[in-house]
């Protein structure tokens, strides 16, 4: 009878250790694993950064589209044309003073 109690006590001890080990493993995986909380926070920060970058790029695209439209054949903005000629070709008017 005493051997039966020892075996059942040993089995209970092994089961307890196994349960504790499984709880520790799954807790670690939930926090540090590839789909854990730490990864979730990293992905959320990356998503926020990429959303900001996307909005900046969209604004740049809108500005470039506007400038392209203003330089098109249908709608010619003379001020923009003058600015681009001065910038690219280095033109200046006769009554202007150029400071470098």
C-alpha positions in Angstrom: 0.0 0.0 0.0 2.9 2.3 0.8 4.4 1.8 -2.7 1.0 2.8 -4.2 1.0 6.0 -2.2 4.6 6.8 -3.3 3.7 6.1 -6.9 0.6 8.3 -6.8 2.6 11.0 -5.1 5.4 10.8 -7.7 2.8 10.9 -10.5 1.1 13.9 -8.9 4.5 15.6 -8.6 5.3 14.9 -12.3 1.9 16.1 -13.5 2.3 19.3 -11.4 5.7 20.0 -12.9 4.4 19.3 -16.4 1.5 21.7 -15.9 3.8 24.4 -14.5 6.2 23.9 -17.4 3.3 24.2 -19.9 2.0 27.4 -18.2 5.5 28.9 -18.3 6.0 28.0 -22.0 2.6 29.4 -23.1 3.1 32.5 -21.0 6.5 33.1 -22.6 5.1 32.5 -26.1 2.2 34.9 -25.4 4.6 37.7 -24.4 7.8 37.1 -26.4 6.8 34.8 -29.2 6.4 35.7 -32.9 2.7 36.5 -32.3 3.2 37.8 -28.8 2.5 41.1 -27.2 6.0 42.5 -27.8 5.6 41.8 -31.5 2.1 43.3 -31.5 3.5 46.6 -30.1 6.3 46.6 -32.6 3.9 46.1 -35.5 1.6 48.8 -34.2 4.5 51.3 -34.0 5.6 50.3 -37.5 2.1 50.7 -38.8 1.8 54.2 -37.3 5.2 55.2 -38.8 4.2 53.9 -42.2 0.8 55.6 -42.0 2.6 58.9 -41.4 5.0 58.3 -44.2 2.1 57.4 -46.5 0.3 60.7 -45.7 3.5 62.7 -46.4 3.9 60.9 -49.7 0.3 61.5 -50.7 0.8 65.2 -50.0 3.9 65.3 -52.1 2.1 63.5 -54.9 -0.8 66.0 -54.8 1.7 68.9 -54.9 3.6 67.4 -57.8 0.3 66.7 -59.6 -0.7 70.3 -59.1 2.6 71.6 -60.4 2.4 69.3 -63.4 -1.2 70.5 -64.2 0.0 74.1 -63.9 2.7 73.5 -66.5 0.5 71.7 -68.9 -0.7 73.0 -72.3 -4.3 73.5 -71.1 -3.4 75.6 -68.1 -0.1 77.5 -68.2 0.8 79.4 -65.0 3.2 82.1 -66.2 4.6 82.7 -62.7 5.5 79.1 -62.3 7.0 79.1 -65.8 9.1 82.2 -64.9 10.2 80.5 -61.6 11.3 77.3 -63.4 13.1 79.2 -66.2 15.0 81.2 -63.6 15.8 78.1 -61.5 16.8 75.8 -64.3 18.4 78.1 -66.9 19.7 80.8 -64.5 17.7 83.6 -66.2 17.3 87.0 -64.6 15.7 90.3 -65.7 17.9 93.3 -66.6 16.7 95.4 -63.6 17.4 92.7 -61.0 20.4 92.4 -58.8 21.7 88.9 -58.3 23.3 88.1 -54.9 25.2 84.8 -54.5 
